Amino acid sequence: MKAAIFHGPHQALTTEQVDIDKPIDHEVIVKVVASGVCHSDLHFVDGFYEFPAPAILGHEAAGIVEDVGPRVDDFKPGDHVIACLSVFCGRCDYCLTGHTNLCSTRPGRAEDAPSRLSWQGQPLNQFANLSAYAERMLVHSNAIVKVRDDMPLDRAALIGCGVTTGVGAVLNTARIEPGSMVAVFGCGGVGLSAIQGAFIGGARMIIAVDVHDHKLETAFELGATHTINGARKDPVEEIRQLTNGGVDYAFEAIGLKRAAEQCFESLRAGGTATIIGMIPMGQKIELDGSVFLREKKIQGSGMGSNRFKVDMPKYVDFYMQGRLKLDEMITRRMELDDLNEAFRAMKAGEVARQVLVFN
């Protein structure tokens, strides 16, 4: 099969023919129909986070089951599925208390088992237990969820990471209250999803912050009531003026130190800041300690605190009902060979979400 090979930081990915093993035990082979290009992958390409090469990146995919292992009884060939990097064991303390996204013993192949993926005779590292920049994925059955057949898979792919991360951060992690005021810093795929989560959750004011006007225009289409271009105005001061003191909930969806600090600074007393973005390793967030006396809170969110086997079919229904807008988030569709161009466009701030479509 064809796949995009990651050779290490600051190197172009190359499209190669790679080998994929047959499914064993609880494994499933999924023919990838579409894979979103997520900013998280770019962090590894740019070297902000480390992952051993050679590898196949990608973690936001939807497709069709082709084959299943002998111990799989909940999927069959032909099932339409969405993949999620939050593969879980179902047995650890986190799983048993409903926090599967924090699973401490994620299932994988035994060390003496053949590699799931190989290239030119050498094993390929599987990224996020998925490796979605390929024509097929070989994954554990606890890394996919079945969805209704009438859901377009190129849009379903976005639910695999960006939508689940953004909407989930609002509805699951922060649990915003109806009528609350919300600010979202960053209007890429995750930020736009957070805006939609705030809209679905009943926020009365949703303030979108970005430095690109075209992204702010999309944010307004997807539910933002106010927009602020942070390149021209101080977003914290603007938010305080718009809200008479600050928002109840703020979300950072970029992965920048200063944006995380502004996210916290934009809160009113008793407010909660949720950091969604992947801030580069080693960077510290600096906050004024005295403001904690005003009961302001800051927290992280991992993959939208998801229970994806339940959440993703729900988000699919939201889309089919017209309550969750996904078509508007897709800037363009591309092929696997265009992946390096997709990363360039992402770094330049030209796009909201790009989707690789496989024939």
Salt bridges, closest charged atoms under 4 A:
ASP21 OD2 - ARG109 NH1 2.79
GLU27 OE2 - ARG109 NE 2.81
GLU27 OE2 - ARG116 NE 2.90
ASP41 OD1 - HIS59 ND1 3.19
ASP46 OD1 - LYS347 NZ 3.46
GLU60 OE2 - ARG353 NH2 2.73
GLU66 OE1 - ARG136 NE 2.77
ASP79 OD1 - LYS76 NZ 3.00
ASP79 OD1 - LYS146 NZ 3.46
ASP150 OD1 - ARG148 NE 2.76
ASP154 OD1 - ARG155 NE 2.98
ASP154 OD2 - ARG333 NE 2.74
ASP213 OD1 - ARG232 NH2 2.95
GLU237 OE2 - ARG240 NH1 3.40
ASP248 OD1 - ARG268 NE 3.92
GLU261 OE2 - LYS257 NZ 2.68
GLU261 OE1 - ARG258 NH1 3.33
GLU265 OE2 - ARG258 NH1 3.14
GLU286 OE2 - LYS257 NZ 2.89
ASP311 OD1 - ARG307 NH2 3.12
ASP311 OD1 - LYS314 NZ 3.79
ASP317 OD1 - ARG148 NH1 2.89
ASP327 OD2 - ARG155 NH1 2.95
GLU341 OE2 - ARG332 NH2 3.05
GLU341 OE1 - ARG344 NE 2.88
GLU350 OE1 - ARG344 NH2 2.92
